[in-house]
Amino acid sequence: MTSCHVTKDPIKKVAIFGGTHGNELTGVFLVKHWLENGTEIQRTGLEVKPFITNPRAVKKCTRYVDCDLNRVFDPENLGKTMSKDLPYEVRRAQEINHLFGPKDNEDSYDIIFDLHNTTSNMGCTLILEDSRNDFLIQMFHYIKSSLAPLPCYVYLIEHPSLKYATTRSIAKYPVEVGPQPQGVLRADILDQMRKMLKHALDFIHNFNEGKEFPPCAIEVYKIMEKVDYPRNENGDIAAIIHPNLQDQDWKPLHPGDPVFLTLDGQIIPLGGDDTVYPVFVNEAAYYEKREAFAKTTKLTLSAKSIRSSLH
């Protein structure tokens, strides 16, 4: 391996998860379709497996049954002794880990695309955990370029203190598309997610066939902190997202700009000295997590040239 070139083993096994959250219907709908007719996701020499991750939540059309499946892929939960007393999603995470992981195991899946919807106005979003992963940066660059002029954003959640416990055990990469209400299907959102998956699988196929991808760079939005709603002494929400901020995901938010609005008309502005880029603004599922939006900063990541080690 030279300083400007990375070789990597071919990708053999890919999974596509839908229904990690049972009321995010685009992934559920697509995965159920591909389970019946998977022609469009098959690529020569590649095993692609569609999979419904949280069938009980899907059946109820609810985010989860006992707890958030997307937050229990951590060593503590995966290491618990299996019993019927465990929350359903913890048991399910253990089953998924057994079927698709553990990561770096010989039989584990190389890449898992985890399909999500957001109620926020985030468009097509790819979520990245590792700013030094040349292969993923190259893949995201390919997807972004293929989707153009439709924008596709990259949300970098690499942070020393914010642990998501989504990808620790299996090679799971979230794909978010919105805005779409929970329990609703929109044709435009479905089409965008379908295209993102097509381009991702095309990239993997091209890589496996020996295509070399030259050095590239992508713009990403790196998480800085999560912001809660203002609250009263009882812990209840005391102000809502200001109209000027609503639906303005990825747009610059400057110090002094309105962020929250109280019922008596008081405006609460952005503090600090830095321009930030808000994401997951007013996401319905994050009220219980006490998150009104997340602040990000914009930066550029570079990747070295990559090619398959078999060629």
C-alpha beads as a LAMMPS data file, in Angstrom:
LAMMPS data file: protein, C-alpha beads

311 atoms
310 bonds

1 atom types
1 bond types

-500.0 500.0 xlo xhi
-500.0 500.0 ylo yhi
-500.0 500.0 zlo zhi

Masses

1 110.0

Atoms # bond

1 1 1 0.000 0.000 0.000
2 1 1 1.376 3.406 -0.951
3 1 1 0.523 6.703 0.678
4 1 1 -1.838 7.688 -2.151
5 1 1 -3.520 4.368 -2.883
6 1 1 -5.661 1.948 -0.878
7 1 1 -6.444 -1.636 -1.835
8 1 1 -9.304 -3.451 -0.186
9 1 1 -10.784 -6.922 -0.466
10 1 1 -13.841 -7.190 -2.725
11 1 1 -17.238 -6.795 -1.084
12 1 1 -19.016 -10.148 -0.947
13 1 1 -22.101 -9.711 1.241
14 1 1 -24.446 -6.738 1.499
15 1 1 -27.659 -6.487 3.524
16 1 1 -30.421 -3.884 3.239
17 1 1 -32.342 -3.260 6.468
18 1 1 -35.846 -1.820 6.480
19 1 1 -38.077 -1.289 9.483
20 1 1 -35.418 -0.687 12.140
21 1 1 -38.032 1.875 13.129
22 1 1 -41.397 0.345 12.287
23 1 1 -43.145 3.600 11.320
24 1 1 -40.480 4.741 8.828
25 1 1 -42.236 3.238 5.863
26 1 1 -39.999 3.819 2.843
27 1 1 -37.474 1.199 3.921
28 1 1 -40.244 -1.166 5.014
29 1 1 -42.009 -0.840 1.652
30 1 1 -38.836 -1.252 -0.433
31 1 1 -37.491 -4.208 1.561
32 1 1 -40.835 -6.025 1.395
33 1 1 -40.858 -5.439 -2.366
34 1 1 -37.281 -6.699 -2.760
35 1 1 -38.040 -9.791 -0.669
36 1 1 -40.652 -10.698 -3.297
37 1 1 -38.705 -9.482 -6.328
38 1 1 -35.059 -8.597 -5.748
39 1 1 -33.993 -8.262 -9.392
40 1 1 -33.120 -4.562 -9.152
41 1 1 -30.811 -5.013 -6.154
42 1 1 -28.896 -8.047 -7.452
43 1 1 -25.383 -7.552 -8.798
44 1 1 -23.124 -10.229 -10.304
45 1 1 -20.838 -11.818 -7.730
46 1 1 -22.514 -10.043 -4.829
47 1 1 -24.894 -11.467 -2.253
48 1 1 -27.550 -8.843 -1.424
49 1 1 -30.032 -9.685 1.332
50 1 1 -33.078 -7.500 2.125
51 1 1 -34.241 -7.856 5.729
52 1 1 -37.018 -6.487 7.967
53 1 1 -35.227 -5.663 11.209
54 1 1 -38.059 -4.946 13.649
55 1 1 -41.099 -6.945 12.445
56 1 1 -43.178 -6.402 15.604
57 1 1 -42.800 -2.624 15.353
58 1 1 -43.534 -2.784 11.618
59 1 1 -46.734 -4.721 12.309
60 1 1 -47.842 -2.078 14.825
61 1 1 -46.533 0.805 12.662
62 1 1 -44.698 2.192 15.668
63 1 1 -41.067 3.275 16.088
64 1 1 -40.340 0.445 18.530
65 1 1 -42.052 -1.965 20.927
66 1 1 -39.951 -1.756 24.140
67 1 1 -36.941 0.430 23.294
68 1 1 -35.151 1.968 20.304
69 1 1 -33.528 -0.861 18.308
70 1 1 -31.101 1.637 16.807
71 1 1 -29.628 2.391 20.237
72 1 1 -28.991 -1.123 21.609
73 1 1 -26.197 -2.418 19.365
74 1 1 -23.646 -1.843 22.121
75 1 1 -21.470 -4.431 23.900
76 1 1 -23.508 -4.235 27.115
77 1 1 -26.843 -5.094 25.471
78 1 1 -25.382 -7.579 23.008
79 1 1 -23.605 -9.362 25.863
80 1 1 -26.714 -9.857 28.024
81 1 1 -27.877 -13.425 28.575
82 1 1 -30.776 -14.090 26.222
83 1 1 -34.078 -14.415 28.069
84 1 1 -37.721 -13.539 27.510
85 1 1 -37.398 -10.885 30.237
86 1 1 -35.128 -8.767 28.046
87 1 1 -36.764 -5.938 26.070
88 1 1 -37.880 -7.187 22.656
89 1 1 -35.458 -4.915 20.767
90 1 1 -32.474 -6.077 22.838
91 1 1 -33.302 -9.683 21.963
92 1 1 -33.771 -8.660 18.344
93 1 1 -30.406 -6.846 18.297
94 1 1 -28.732 -10.027 19.539
95 1 1 -30.431 -12.037 16.782
96 1 1 -29.393 -9.483 14.135
97 1 1 -25.833 -9.434 15.467
98 1 1 -25.745 -13.224 15.219
99 1 1 -27.177 -13.235 11.668
100 1 1 -25.169 -10.353 10.178
101 1 1 -22.149 -9.846 12.425
102 1 1 -20.183 -9.632 14.467
103 1 1 -18.184 -7.087 12.502
104 1 1 -14.851 -8.363 11.097
105 1 1 -15.950 -11.968 11.586
106 1 1 -15.278 -14.141 8.524
107 1 1 -18.976 -14.748 7.847
108 1 1 -20.213 -11.263 8.723
109 1 1 -21.750 -8.925 6.179
110 1 1 -19.352 -6.379 4.677
111 1 1 -21.903 -3.562 4.370
112 1 1 -25.416 -3.079 5.725
113 1 1 -27.554 -0.229 4.441
114 1 1 -30.069 0.723 7.138
115 1 1 -33.001 2.611 5.594
116 1 1 -34.605 5.410 7.616
117 1 1 -37.021 8.291 7.217
118 1 1 -36.958 11.578 9.035
119 1 1 -39.773 14.071 9.526
120 1 1 -37.131 16.806 9.158
121 1 1 -36.503 18.500 5.822
122 1 1 -33.159 16.767 5.266
123 1 1 -33.582 15.393 1.751
124 1 1 -31.158 12.572 0.928
125 1 1 -28.706 12.011 3.763
126 1 1 -25.879 9.519 4.240
127 1 1 -24.550 9.045 7.763
128 1 1 -20.829 8.533 8.310
129 1 1 -19.112 7.507 11.544
130 1 1 -15.487 7.351 10.432
131 1 1 -13.826 10.358 8.790
132 1 1 -10.802 8.241 7.806
133 1 1 -12.602 5.468 5.909
134 1 1 -11.452 5.880 2.294
135 1 1 -13.851 3.249 0.956
136 1 1 -16.955 4.880 2.488
137 1 1 -15.907 8.387 1.458
138 1 1 -15.406 7.105 -2.096
139 1 1 -18.803 5.374 -2.052
140 1 1 -20.550 8.470 -0.701
141 1 1 -18.784 10.607 -3.322
142 1 1 -20.067 8.246 -6.041
143 1 1 -23.636 8.353 -4.692
144 1 1 -23.576 12.168 -4.386
145 1 1 -22.194 12.567 -7.935
146 1 1 -24.721 10.094 -9.374
147 1 1 -27.680 11.806 -7.704
148 1 1 -26.661 15.316 -8.836
149 1 1 -28.281 17.760 -9.325
150 1 1 -30.417 16.310 -6.510
151 1 1 -28.483 17.209 -3.340
152 1 1 -27.245 14.459 -1.055
153 1 1 -25.783 15.448 2.312
154 1 1 -23.281 13.587 4.490
155 1 1 -23.768 13.785 8.263
156 1 1 -20.586 12.916 10.175
157 1 1 -21.477 11.649 13.658
158 1 1 -17.904 11.047 14.788
159 1 1 -17.787 12.600 18.270
160 1 1 -15.872 11.691 21.432
161 1 1 -18.851 11.929 23.803
162 1 1 -21.909 11.280 21.627
163 1 1 -22.222 7.534 21.288
164 1 1 -24.950 6.254 18.983
165 1 1 -24.425 2.491 19.492
166 1 1 -25.680 1.899 15.971
167 1 1 -22.649 0.403 14.262
168 1 1 -20.381 -0.964 16.960
169 1 1 -21.101 -4.617 16.246
170 1 1 -22.121 -4.763 12.603
171 1 1 -21.083 -2.754 9.547
172 1 1 -24.333 -0.759 9.437
173 1 1 -24.590 2.516 7.522
174 1 1 -27.772 4.573 7.928
175 1 1 -29.469 6.096 4.889
176 1 1 -31.953 8.848 5.850
177 1 1 -34.503 10.403 3.502
178 1 1 -37.077 13.035 4.400
179 1 1 -39.270 14.887 4.994
180 1 1 -41.878 12.204 5.484
181 1 1 -44.333 11.895 8.373
182 1 1 -44.211 8.723 10.439
183 1 1 -46.568 6.045 9.139
184 1 1 -46.814 7.702 5.708
185 1 1 -45.433 6.806 2.252
186 1 1 -44.462 9.541 -0.225
187 1 1 -43.609 8.588 -3.817
188 1 1 -40.881 11.238 -4.178
189 1 1 -39.099 10.079 -1.007
190 1 1 -39.399 6.437 -2.093
191 1 1 -37.876 7.251 -5.487
192 1 1 -34.945 9.097 -3.882
193 1 1 -34.134 6.247 -1.509
194 1 1 -34.396 3.716 -4.307
195 1 1 -31.912 5.734 -6.387
196 1 1 -29.474 6.050 -3.456
197 1 1 -29.464 2.259 -3.061
198 1 1 -29.044 1.703 -6.802
199 1 1 -25.986 3.956 -6.941
200 1 1 -24.499 2.397 -3.790
201 1 1 -24.830 -1.106 -5.241
202 1 1 -23.452 0.076 -8.603
203 1 1 -20.417 1.510 -6.819
204 1 1 -19.792 -1.785 -4.993
205 1 1 -20.212 -3.733 -8.254
206 1 1 -17.778 -1.434 -10.105
207 1 1 -15.281 -1.711 -7.263
208 1 1 -15.511 -5.518 -7.284
209 1 1 -15.011 -5.544 -11.067
210 1 1 -11.646 -3.820 -10.631
211 1 1 -12.524 -0.190 -11.375
212 1 1 -10.088 2.212 -9.748
213 1 1 -11.584 5.268 -8.082
214 1 1 -9.227 8.283 -8.107
215 1 1 -8.684 10.496 -5.053
216 1 1 -11.779 12.500 -4.155
217 1 1 -13.172 14.904 -1.577
218 1 1 -16.650 15.383 -0.148
219 1 1 -18.316 18.075 1.920
220 1 1 -19.657 16.780 5.232
221 1 1 -21.516 18.233 8.191
222 1 1 -19.930 17.156 11.472
223 1 1 -22.013 17.045 14.638
224 1 1 -21.009 19.509 17.347
225 1 1 -23.829 19.185 19.876
226 1 1 -27.491 18.330 20.282
227 1 1 -29.811 21.112 21.433
228 1 1 -32.837 20.519 23.667
229 1 1 -36.004 22.590 23.697
230 1 1 -36.250 25.282 26.370
231 1 1 -38.108 23.802 29.337
232 1 1 -39.994 25.049 32.393
233 1 1 -39.415 23.967 35.990
234 1 1 -41.594 20.876 35.417
235 1 1 -39.423 19.766 32.511
236 1 1 -42.123 20.524 29.941
237 1 1 -41.286 22.162 26.611
238 1 1 -41.566 25.942 27.002
239 1 1 -40.804 27.033 23.419
240 1 1 -41.086 25.577 19.933
241 1 1 -38.905 25.747 16.821
242 1 1 -39.111 29.268 15.350
243 1 1 -40.744 29.485 11.888
244 1 1 -37.499 30.895 10.442
245 1 1 -35.662 27.706 11.456
246 1 1 -38.382 25.194 10.543
247 1 1 -37.455 23.149 7.427
248 1 1 -34.057 24.885 7.184
249 1 1 -31.892 21.795 7.731
250 1 1 -28.344 22.181 6.312
251 1 1 -28.791 25.971 5.939
252 1 1 -26.444 28.349 7.808
253 1 1 -27.734 29.536 11.186
254 1 1 -25.950 32.627 12.459
255 1 1 -25.495 33.916 16.012
256 1 1 -28.560 35.988 16.887
257 1 1 -30.828 34.200 14.392
258 1 1 -34.200 33.079 15.852
259 1 1 -34.197 29.474 17.062
260 1 1 -37.145 29.073 19.449
261 1 1 -40.434 30.890 20.020
262 1 1 -42.473 30.913 23.234
263 1 1 -46.268 31.068 23.318
264 1 1 -46.138 34.671 24.515
265 1 1 -44.049 35.626 21.485
266 1 1 -40.578 35.719 23.012
267 1 1 -37.845 34.843 20.489
268 1 1 -34.866 32.835 21.723
269 1 1 -31.888 33.369 19.380
270 1 1 -28.800 31.300 18.644
271 1 1 -26.041 32.104 21.104
272 1 1 -22.300 31.802 20.675
273 1 1 -20.014 33.279 18.050
274 1 1 -20.115 30.631 15.336
275 1 1 -22.328 29.961 12.338
276 1 1 -23.718 26.429 12.537
277 1 1 -25.686 24.170 10.220
278 1 1 -28.763 22.634 11.891
279 1 1 -29.931 19.085 11.132
280 1 1 -32.834 16.932 12.325
281 1 1 -34.761 20.146 12.979
282 1 1 -37.983 19.363 14.874
283 1 1 -37.682 15.601 14.217
284 1 1 -40.813 13.945 15.617
285 1 1 -38.991 10.917 17.026
286 1 1 -36.489 13.054 18.942
287 1 1 -38.958 14.770 21.268
288 1 1 -38.575 11.827 23.661
289 1 1 -34.799 12.128 23.328
290 1 1 -34.944 15.827 24.230
291 1 1 -33.408 16.931 20.943
292 1 1 -34.814 19.927 19.062
293 1 1 -32.014 19.866 16.492
294 1 1 -28.314 19.150 16.193
295 1 1 -25.655 21.761 15.443
296 1 1 -23.087 20.835 12.828
297 1 1 -20.046 22.440 11.286
298 1 1 -19.134 22.090 7.617
299 1 1 -15.831 20.544 6.553
300 1 1 -14.204 18.627 3.693
301 1 1 -13.003 15.031 3.867
302 1 1 -10.557 13.553 1.382
303 1 1 -10.103 9.935 0.312
304 1 1 -7.182 8.243 -1.353
305 1 1 -7.507 6.333 -4.601
306 1 1 -8.999 2.873 -4.038
307 1 1 -9.278 -0.374 -5.976
308 1 1 -10.066 -4.002 -5.260
309 1 1 -7.109 -6.074 -4.119
310 1 1 -8.026 -8.860 -6.573
311 1 1 -7.244 -6.725 -9.592

Bonds

1 1 1 2
2 1 2 3
3 1 3 4
4 1 4 5
5 1 5 6
6 1 6 7
7 1 7 8
8 1 8 9
9 1 9 10
10 1 10 11
11 1 11 12
12 1 12 13
13 1 13 14
14 1 14 15
15 1 15 16
16 1 16 17
17 1 17 18
18 1 18 19
19 1 19 20
20 1 20 21
21 1 21 22
22 1 22 23
23 1 23 24
24 1 24 25
25 1 25 26
26 1 26 27
27 1 27 28
28 1 28 29
29 1 29 30
30 1 30 31
31 1 31 32
32 1 32 33
33 1 33 34
34 1 34 35
35 1 35 36
36 1 36 37
37 1 37 38
38 1 38 39
39 1 39 40
40 1 40 41
41 1 41 42
42 1 42 43
43 1 43 44
44 1 44 45
45 1 45 46
46 1 46 47
47 1 47 48
48 1 48 49
49 1 49 50
50 1 50 51
51 1 51 52
52 1 52 53
53 1 53 54
54 1 54 55
55 1 55 56
56 1 56 57
57 1 57 58
58 1 58 59
59 1 59 60
60 1 60 61
61 1 61 62
62 1 62 63
63 1 63 64
64 1 64 65
65 1 65 66
66 1 66 67
67 1 67 68
68 1 68 69
69 1 69 70
70 1 70 71
71 1 71 72
72 1 72 73
73 1 73 74
74 1 74 75
75 1 75 76
76 1 76 77
77 1 77 78
78 1 78 79
79 1 79 80
80 1 80 81
81 1 81 82
82 1 82 83
83 1 83 84
84 1 84 85
85 1 85 86
86 1 86 87
87 1 87 88
88 1 88 89
89 1 89 90
90 1 90 91
91 1 91 92
92 1 92 93
93 1 93 94
94 1 94 95
95 1 95 96
96 1 96 97
97 1 97 98
98 1 98 99
99 1 99 100
100 1 100 101
101 1 101 102
102 1 102 103
103 1 103 104
104 1 104 105
105 1 105 106
106 1 106 107
107 1 107 108
108 1 108 109
109 1 109 110
110 1 110 111
111 1 111 112
112 1 112 113
113 1 113 114
114 1 114 115
115 1 115 116
116 1 116 117
117 1 117 118
118 1 118 119
119 1 119 120
120 1 120 121
121 1 121 122
122 1 122 123
123 1 123 124
124 1 124 125
125 1 125 126
126 1 126 127
127 1 127 128
128 1 128 129
129 1 129 130
130 1 130 131
131 1 131 132
132 1 132 133
133 1 133 134
134 1 134 135
135 1 135 136
136 1 136 137
137 1 137 138
138 1 138 139
139 1 139 140
140 1 140 141
141 1 141 142
142 1 142 143
143 1 143 144
144 1 144 145
145 1 145 146
146 1 146 147
147 1 147 148
148 1 148 149
149 1 149 150
150 1 150 151
151 1 151 152
152 1 152 153
153 1 153 154
154 1 154 155
155 1 155 156
156 1 156 157
157 1 157 158
158 1 158 159
159 1 159 160
160 1 160 161
161 1 161 162
162 1 162 163
163 1 163 164
164 1 164 165
165 1 165 166
166 1 166 167
167 1 167 168
168 1 168 169
169 1 169 170
170 1 170 171
171 1 171 172
172 1 172 173
173 1 173 174
174 1 174 175
175 1 175 176
176 1 176 177
177 1 177 178
178 1 178 179
179 1 179 180
180 1 180 181
181 1 181 182
182 1 182 183
183 1 183 184
184 1 184 185
185 1 185 186
186 1 186 187
187 1 187 188
188 1 188 189
189 1 189 190
190 1 190 191
191 1 191 192
192 1 192 193
193 1 193 194
194 1 194 195
195 1 195 196
196 1 196 197
197 1 197 198
198 1 198 199
199 1 199 200
200 1 200 201
201 1 201 202
202 1 202 203
203 1 203 204
204 1 204 205
205 1 205 206
206 1 206 207
207 1 207 208
208 1 208 209
209 1 209 210
210 1 210 211
211 1 211 212
212 1 212 213
213 1 213 214
214 1 214 215
215 1 215 216
216 1 216 217
217 1 217 218
218 1 218 219
219 1 219 220
220 1 220 221
221 1 221 222
222 1 222 223
223 1 223 224
224 1 224 225
225 1 225 226
226 1 226 227
227 1 227 228
228 1 228 229
229 1 229 230
230 1 230 231
231 1 231 232
232 1 232 233
233 1 233 234
234 1 234 235
235 1 235 236
236 1 236 237
237 1 237 238
238 1 238 239
239 1 239 240
240 1 240 241
241 1 241 242
242 1 242 243
243 1 243 244
244 1 244 245
245 1 245 246
246 1 246 247
247 1 247 248
248 1 248 249
249 1 249 250
250 1 250 251
251 1 251 252
252 1 252 253
253 1 253 254
254 1 254 255
255 1 255 256
256 1 256 257
257 1 257 258
258 1 258 259
259 1 259 260
260 1 260 261
261 1 261 262
262 1 262 263
263 1 263 264
264 1 264 265
265 1 265 266
266 1 266 267
267 1 267 268
268 1 268 269
269 1 269 270
270 1 270 271
271 1 271 272
272 1 272 273
273 1 273 274
274 1 274 275
275 1 275 276
276 1 276 277
277 1 277 278
278 1 278 279
279 1 279 280
280 1 280 281
281 1 281 282
282 1 282 283
283 1 283 284
284 1 284 285
285 1 285 286
286 1 286 287
287 1 287 288
288 1 288 289
289 1 289 290
290 1 290 291
291 1 291 292
292 1 292 293
293 1 293 294
294 1 294 295
295 1 295 296
296 1 296 297
297 1 297 298
298 1 298 299
299 1 299 300
300 1 300 301
301 1 301 302
302 1 302 303
303 1 303 304
304 1 304 305
305 1 305 306
306 1 306 307
307 1 307 308
308 1 308 309
309 1 309 310
310 1 310 311
